């Protein structure tokens, strides 16, 4: 059932984005008097269609793209027979280069506009909820997982600066623009001293897996028992939900991570600890030889814990326009920066690229409209950027050749454009195979 919800979100998002992208081409083409033969969401075989005027509007079976068939244009259909005939006034190839350029940029332009509008809408509708960094530091700093430990962070560290600058919210620590920065670093307060922790250039790859993001840094919280697992030490000694550890092996404990780390590293035969239950203090001394370094409970985090540290900000519609626009273009800039690092070899393509399966997993197994529109906004901007790449068979390939024509005043031959289209399609198909295979490999890793 979970995968069906994820798939439904992916298909709805992609269908919407493909529709608005191709609509951008269609509107521009019709504005300049070009004949549009077909507008399709998805690739053949065709499921349903209707015709209005000269254009057939279709929904097709393969929902991983779409296309607009403009008369007289060398595209995915490779309709070479039509191209052998004399150009007609309504055809793409008969129009001035600047008009053809606008048509090819139409889909990209609409994707950018839609992405910006989505970010404005999210900002206005949901506002922002942040956790104050200072409140985390005052509560004991951070619990650092294995991913954070790899770069030199330690549990109890208080992150006070990013790249030498003060910051306000917990969320700033893992923003993509932070993790993708050049020579980025955290400044932490550790045992009363300030220490700089460098962020590796490829560190953002660690966050492609959800469990890695959870194993970076987390605010520290009290060691309170939540759910008790059956047939464990916690079950046998009847630990109860709400019990709070105050001592473990003779040492006072204040945070869950202290109990967890001490349990994991314990090598003796018998453990001892004290808990508070209501007004009682209970003492335990138990055989720990067959417990696999687990007491057998999950922690309980009080919903009101650090509630004072949460800040919710609502924005008026006018406020949301510049703020949402800025966030959209920051997102676009981040994607371009990440792409540049993949091309330069700083980031691994295997770790950094995700296809439909990876995107589907990002939507999650429960339908969250805020997350849905957030991802759809990001995808809209990513599609705009990717389509602008100068690869034949993408809009950017057409833009490249049309720009050459405008500058040199010489039009590439139809035969050259046809062959370039074929090369581009082979490249894109190979890339799709790689991305699909990479998604599948990630599932089993």
C-alpha positions as CSV (number, residue, x, y, z in Angstrom):
1,X,0.0,0.0,0.0
2,X,2.9,2.4,0.9
3,X,4.4,2.1,-2.6
4,X,1.0,2.8,-4.2
5,X,0.8,6.1,-2.3
6,X,4.4,7.0,-3.3
7,X,3.7,6.1,-6.9
8,X,0.5,8.1,-7.0
9,X,2.2,11.2,-5.7
10,X,5.1,10.8,-8.2
11,X,2.7,10.4,-11.2
12,X,0.5,13.3,-10.1
13,X,3.5,15.6,-9.7
14,X,5.2,14.6,-12.9
15,X,2.0,14.7,-14.9
16,X,1.3,18.2,-13.7
17,X,4.9,19.4,-14.4
18,X,5.0,17.8,-17.8
19,X,1.6,19.3,-18.7
20,X,2.7,22.9,-17.8
21,X,6.0,22.5,-19.5
22,X,4.5,21.3,-22.8
23,X,1.8,23.9,-22.4
24,X,4.5,26.5,-22.5
25,X,5.7,25.2,-25.9
26,X,2.2,25.0,-27.2
27,X,1.1,28.5,-26.3
28,X,4.3,30.0,-27.7
29,X,4.0,28.0,-30.9
30,X,0.3,28.9,-31.5
31,X,1.1,32.5,-30.7
32,X,3.5,32.6,-33.6
33,X,1.1,30.8,-35.9
34,X,2.8,27.4,-35.9
35,X,0.6,24.3,-36.3
36,X,0.7,22.0,-33.3
37,X,-0.3,18.5,-34.3
38,X,-0.3,16.8,-30.9
39,X,0.0,17.6,-27.2
40,X,0.6,14.5,-25.1
41,X,1.1,13.9,-21.4
42,X,3.1,10.7,-21.3
43,X,4.6,8.7,-24.1
44,X,2.8,6.2,-26.4
45,X,0.8,4.0,-26.4
46,X,-2.1,6.4,-26.3
47,X,-4.8,5.9,-23.6
48,X,-7.2,8.7,-24.4
49,X,-7.4,11.7,-26.7
50,X,-9.6,14.3,-28.3
51,X,-9.1,16.7,-31.1
52,X,-9.7,20.5,-31.0
53,X,-8.9,22.4,-34.1
54,X,-5.7,21.2,-35.6
55,X,-4.4,19.7,-32.3
56,X,-4.9,16.3,-30.8
57,X,-4.7,16.3,-27.0
58,X,-3.7,12.9,-25.6
59,X,-2.9,11.1,-22.3
60,X,-0.5,8.2,-23.0
61,X,0.6,5.2,-21.0
62,X,4.2,5.9,-20.1
63,X,3.9,8.8,-17.6
64,X,7.6,9.7,-17.5
65,X,7.4,12.7,-19.8
66,X,5.4,14.2,-22.6
67,X,5.8,16.1,-25.8
68,X,4.3,18.7,-28.2
69,X,4.4,17.8,-31.9
70,X,4.9,21.0,-33.8
71,X,4.8,20.8,-37.6
72,X,8.1,21.1,-39.4
73,X,10.2,20.5,-36.3
74,X,12.9,17.8,-35.9
75,X,12.0,16.2,-32.6
76,X,11.6,12.9,-30.9
77,X,9.3,11.6,-33.6
78,X,12.1,11.9,-36.2
79,X,9.5,12.5,-38.9
80,X,12.1,12.8,-41.7
81,X,9.5,12.3,-44.6
82,X,7.8,15.5,-43.7
83,X,11.1,17.3,-43.5
84,X,11.8,16.3,-47.1
85,X,8.8,18.3,-48.4
86,X,8.8,22.0,-49.1
87,X,8.4,24.2,-45.9
88,X,4.9,25.5,-45.3
89,X,4.2,28.9,-43.7
90,X,2.7,27.3,-40.6
91,X,5.7,25.1,-39.9
92,X,8.3,25.6,-37.2
93,X,11.2,25.6,-39.7
94,X,9.6,28.4,-41.7
95,X,9.5,30.9,-38.8
96,X,12.3,33.3,-37.9
97,X,15.0,31.9,-35.6
98,X,14.1,34.2,-32.7
99,X,10.5,33.0,-32.8
100,X,11.7,29.3,-32.8
101,X,14.0,30.2,-29.9
102,X,11.1,31.6,-27.8
103,X,9.0,28.4,-28.6
104,X,11.9,26.2,-27.3
105,X,12.3,28.3,-24.2
106,X,8.6,28.4,-23.5
107,X,8.5,25.1,-21.5
108,X,11.6,26.1,-19.5
109,X,10.1,29.5,-18.7
110,X,6.8,28.1,-17.6
111,X,8.6,25.5,-15.3
112,X,10.5,28.4,-13.6
113,X,7.3,30.4,-13.2
114,X,5.4,27.4,-11.8
115,X,8.3,26.6,-9.4
116,X,8.3,30.2,-8.1
117,X,4.5,30.2,-7.7
118,X,4.6,27.0,-5.8
119,X,7.2,28.3,-3.4
120,X,5.2,31.5,-2.9
121,X,2.1,29.4,-2.2
122,X,3.9,27.1,0.3
123,X,5.3,30.2,2.1
124,X,1.9,31.8,2.3
125,X,-0.1,28.7,3.2
126,X,2.2,26.9,5.7
127,X,4.6,29.6,6.9
128,X,7.8,28.3,8.7
129,X,8.4,26.3,11.8
130,X,11.9,26.4,13.2
131,X,13.8,25.3,16.3
132,X,16.0,27.9,17.9
133,X,19.7,26.9,17.9
134,X,20.3,28.7,21.2
135,X,17.6,26.6,22.9
136,X,19.3,23.4,21.7
137,X,22.7,24.5,23.0
138,X,21.1,25.5,26.3
139,X,19.5,22.1,26.6
140,X,22.9,20.3,26.4
141,X,24.0,20.6,22.8
142,X,23.6,17.9,20.2
143,X,23.5,14.1,20.2
144,X,25.9,13.2,17.3
145,X,25.3,10.1,15.3
146,X,27.7,8.1,13.2
147,X,27.4,10.4,10.2
148,X,28.3,13.5,12.3
149,X,31.1,11.6,14.1
150,X,32.8,10.9,10.7
151,X,33.5,14.6,10.3
152,X,34.7,15.1,13.9
153,X,31.6,16.2,15.7
154,X,31.0,14.8,19.2
155,X,27.9,14.4,21.4
156,X,27.6,17.4,23.6
157,X,29.0,19.8,21.0
158,X,27.2,23.1,20.7
159,X,27.2,24.3,17.1
160,X,27.5,28.1,17.4
161,X,28.5,29.3,13.9
162,X,28.4,28.2,10.3
163,X,31.2,29.4,8.0
164,X,32.2,31.9,10.7
165,X,28.8,33.4,10.9
166,X,26.1,33.2,13.6
167,X,22.9,31.5,12.7
168,X,19.5,31.3,14.4
169,X,17.8,28.0,13.6
170,X,18.6,24.3,13.9
171,X,17.5,23.8,10.3
172,X,20.3,26.0,9.0
173,X,22.8,23.2,9.9
174,X,21.7,20.9,7.2
175,X,20.5,23.3,4.5
176,X,21.8,22.2,1.1
177,X,23.5,25.6,0.6
178,X,25.4,24.9,3.8
179,X,26.5,21.4,2.9
180,X,27.4,22.4,-0.7
181,X,29.4,25.5,0.3
182,X,33.1,25.8,-0.7
183,X,35.4,25.3,2.3
184,X,32.4,25.1,4.6
185,X,32.8,24.5,8.3
186,X,31.0,24.5,11.6
187,X,32.3,26.2,14.7
188,X,31.4,24.2,17.9
189,X,31.8,24.9,21.6
190,X,33.4,21.9,23.2
191,X,34.5,21.8,26.8
192,X,34.6,25.6,26.9
193,X,36.7,25.9,23.8
194,X,35.8,26.8,20.1
195,X,36.7,24.2,17.6
196,X,36.2,24.4,13.8
197,X,34.9,21.3,12.1
198,X,35.4,21.2,8.3
199,X,32.5,20.0,6.1
200,X,33.8,17.7,3.4
201,X,33.0,18.8,-0.2
202,X,31.0,15.6,-0.9
203,X,29.3,15.5,2.6
204,X,25.8,16.1,1.1
205,X,25.9,12.6,-0.4
206,X,25.5,11.2,3.1
207,X,22.0,12.7,3.2
208,X,20.7,10.8,0.2
209,X,19.6,8.1,2.5
210,X,17.1,9.0,5.1
211,X,18.7,7.0,7.9
212,X,22.0,8.9,7.4
213,X,20.2,12.2,7.9
214,X,18.8,10.9,11.1
215,X,22.3,9.8,12.2
216,X,23.8,13.3,11.8
217,X,22.8,15.5,14.7
218,X,19.8,15.6,16.9
219,X,18.8,17.7,19.9
220,X,19.5,15.9,23.2
221,X,16.5,14.7,25.3
222,X,15.9,13.1,28.7
223,X,16.2,9.2,29.0
224,X,12.6,8.4,29.4
225,X,11.2,5.0,28.6
226,X,8.7,4.8,25.8
227,X,7.7,1.5,24.3
228,X,9.0,-1.7,25.9
229,X,9.9,-4.6,23.6
230,X,8.7,-8.1,24.5
231,X,11.2,-10.7,25.7
232,X,13.9,-8.2,26.6
233,X,15.5,-7.1,29.8
234,X,13.2,-4.1,30.0
235,X,10.2,-6.5,29.7
236,X,11.5,-8.9,32.3
237,X,12.0,-6.3,35.0
238,X,8.8,-4.5,34.0
239,X,10.0,-1.1,33.0
240,X,7.1,1.1,32.3
241,X,6.4,4.0,29.9
242,X,7.4,7.2,31.6
243,X,10.3,5.7,33.7
244,X,13.3,8.0,33.6
245,X,16.9,6.9,34.1
246,X,18.9,9.0,36.5
247,X,21.9,6.8,37.0
248,X,23.7,4.2,34.9
249,X,26.5,2.0,36.2
250,X,27.1,4.4,39.1
251,X,27.2,7.6,36.9
252,X,24.5,10.2,36.8
253,X,22.7,10.5,33.4
254,X,20.7,13.4,32.1
255,X,20.2,12.4,28.4
256,X,19.0,9.4,26.5
257,X,22.2,9.3,24.4
258,X,24.3,8.8,27.6
259,X,22.2,5.6,28.5
260,X,22.3,4.4,24.8
261,X,26.1,4.9,24.4
262,X,26.9,3.3,27.8
263,X,24.7,0.3,27.0
264,X,26.2,-0.2,23.5
265,X,29.7,-0.1,24.8
266,X,29.2,-2.1,28.0
267,X,31.4,-5.2,28.2
268,X,30.7,-6.5,31.7
269,X,28.4,-9.2,33.0
270,X,26.1,-7.0,35.2
271,X,24.6,-3.6,34.7
272,X,23.1,-1.4,37.4
273,X,20.9,1.7,37.0
274,X,18.4,3.8,38.8
275,X,15.1,5.1,37.5
276,X,12.5,7.5,38.7
277,X,8.9,6.3,38.6
278,X,6.4,8.9,39.9
279,X,7.8,9.8,43.3
280,X,9.8,6.5,43.7
281,X,13.5,5.9,42.9
282,X,14.0,2.3,41.8
283,X,17.4,0.5,41.7
284,X,18.2,-2.4,39.4
285,X,21.2,-4.7,39.1
286,X,20.8,-7.2,36.3
287,X,22.6,-9.9,34.4
288,X,23.5,-8.4,31.0
289,X,25.5,-11.3,29.4
290,X,22.8,-12.4,26.9
291,X,21.1,-9.0,26.2
292,X,23.1,-8.1,23.0
293,X,23.9,-4.7,24.6
294,X,20.2,-3.7,24.5
295,X,17.9,-3.0,27.4
296,X,14.9,-3.3,25.1
297,X,13.0,0.0,25.0
298,X,12.5,2.9,22.6
299,X,12.8,6.4,24.1
300,X,9.8,8.6,24.6
301,X,10.2,12.3,23.6
302,X,7.7,14.5,25.3
303,X,5.8,16.5,22.6
304,X,6.1,19.6,24.8
305,X,9.9,19.1,25.2
306,X,11.7,22.1,23.7
307,X,8.2,23.4,22.7
308,X,9.5,26.8,24.0
309,X,12.2,26.6,21.3
310,X,9.8,26.2,18.4
311,X,9.1,29.3,16.4
312,X,6.2,29.4,13.9
313,X,6.1,32.3,11.5
314,X,3.1,33.1,9.3
315,X,3.5,35.4,6.3
316,X,1.0,37.6,4.6
317,X,0.5,37.2,0.9
318,X,2.5,40.3,-0.1
319,X,5.4,39.1,2.2
320,X,5.3,35.7,0.7
321,X,6.0,36.9,-2.9
322,X,9.6,38.1,-2.5
323,X,10.4,35.4,0.2
324,X,9.0,32.6,-1.9
325,X,10.7,33.9,-5.0
326,X,14.0,34.1,-3.2
327,X,13.6,30.5,-1.9
328,X,12.8,29.2,-5.4
329,X,15.9,30.7,-6.9
330,X,18.1,29.7,-4.0
331,X,16.8,26.1,-4.6
332,X,17.7,26.5,-8.3
333,X,21.1,27.8,-7.5
334,X,21.7,24.9,-5.1
335,X,20.7,22.3,-7.8
336,X,23.1,24.0,-10.3
337,X,25.9,24.0,-7.7
338,X,25.3,20.3,-7.0
339,X,25.2,19.5,-10.7
340,X,28.5,21.3,-11.2
341,X,30.1,19.2,-8.4
342,X,28.9,16.0,-10.0
343,X,30.4,17.1,-13.4
344,X,33.7,18.0,-11.7
345,X,33.9,14.7,-9.8
346,X,33.5,16.2,-6.3
347,X,30.2,14.3,-5.9
348,X,29.6,10.8,-7.1
349,X,26.9,10.4,-9.8
350,X,25.9,7.1,-8.2
351,X,25.3,8.7,-4.9
352,X,23.9,12.0,-6.1
353,X,21.6,11.1,-9.0
354,X,18.1,9.8,-8.4
355,X,15.5,8.7,-10.9
356,X,11.8,8.0,-10.6
357,X,12.2,5.4,-7.8
358,X,14.3,7.7,-5.7
359,X,12.0,10.6,-6.2
360,X,9.0,8.3,-5.4
361,X,10.6,7.4,-2.1
362,X,11.2,11.1,-1.3
363,X,7.5,11.7,-1.5
364,X,7.0,9.3,1.4
365,X,4.4,6.7,2.2
366,X,1.8,9.1,3.6
367,X,0.2,11.8,1.7
368,X,1.5,15.1,3.0
369,X,0.4,18.1,0.8
370,X,3.1,20.4,2.1
371,X,5.9,17.9,1.3
372,X,4.1,17.1,-2.0
373,X,4.2,20.7,-3.2
374,X,7.6,21.3,-1.8
375,X,9.0,18.4,-3.9
376,X,6.9,19.4,-6.9
377,X,8.3,23.0,-6.7
378,X,11.9,21.6,-6.6
379,X,11.2,19.3,-9.5
380,X,9.8,22.1,-11.6
381,X,13.0,24.1,-11.1
382,X,15.2,21.0,-11.7
383,X,13.3,20.2,-14.9
384,X,13.8,23.8,-16.1
385,X,17.5,23.6,-15.5
386,X,17.9,20.0,-16.9
387,X,16.0,20.9,-20.1
388,X,18.2,23.9,-20.6
389,X,21.3,21.7,-20.8
390,X,22.8,21.9,-24.4
391,X,22.0,18.2,-25.2
392,X,20.3,17.4,-28.5
393,X,16.8,16.0,-27.9
394,X,16.4,18.4,-24.9
395,X,15.1,21.9,-25.3
396,X,18.6,23.1,-24.5
397,X,19.9,21.4,-27.6
398,X,17.5,23.3,-29.8
399,X,18.3,26.5,-28.0
400,X,22.0,25.8,-28.6
401,X,21.5,25.4,-32.4
402,X,19.1,28.3,-32.7
403,X,21.5,30.5,-30.8
404,X,24.2,29.5,-33.3
405,X,21.9,30.3,-36.2
406,X,21.0,33.7,-34.8
407,X,24.7,34.6,-34.2
408,X,26.2,33.2,-37.4
409,X,23.1,33.8,-39.5
410,X,23.6,30.3,-40.9
411,X,21.1,27.5,-40.2
412,X,22.4,24.0,-39.5
413,X,21.2,21.5,-42.2
414,X,18.2,19.3,-41.5
415,X,20.4,16.3,-41.8
416,X,22.8,17.6,-39.2
417,X,19.9,18.3,-36.8
418,X,18.4,14.9,-37.4
419,X,21.7,13.1,-36.6
420,X,22.2,15.3,-33.6
421,X,18.7,14.4,-32.4
422,X,19.5,10.7,-32.7
423,X,22.8,11.1,-30.8
424,X,21.0,13.0,-28.1
425,X,18.2,10.4,-27.8
426,X,20.8,7.6,-27.5
427,X,22.6,9.6,-24.7
428,X,19.4,10.3,-22.8
429,X,18.2,6.6,-23.1
430,X,21.6,5.5,-21.7
431,X,21.4,8.0,-18.9
432,X,17.8,6.8,-18.1
433,X,19.0,3.2,-17.9
434,X,21.9,4.2,-15.6
435,X,19.6,6.2,-13.3
436,X,17.0,3.4,-13.2
437,X,19.7,0.8,-12.4
438,X,21.2,3.1,-9.8
439,X,17.9,3.5,-8.1
440,X,17.4,-0.2,-7.9
441,X,20.9,-0.8,-6.6
442,X,20.3,1.8,-3.9
443,X,17.3,-0.1,-2.7
444,X,19.3,-3.2,-2.0
445,X,22.4,-1.4,-0.5
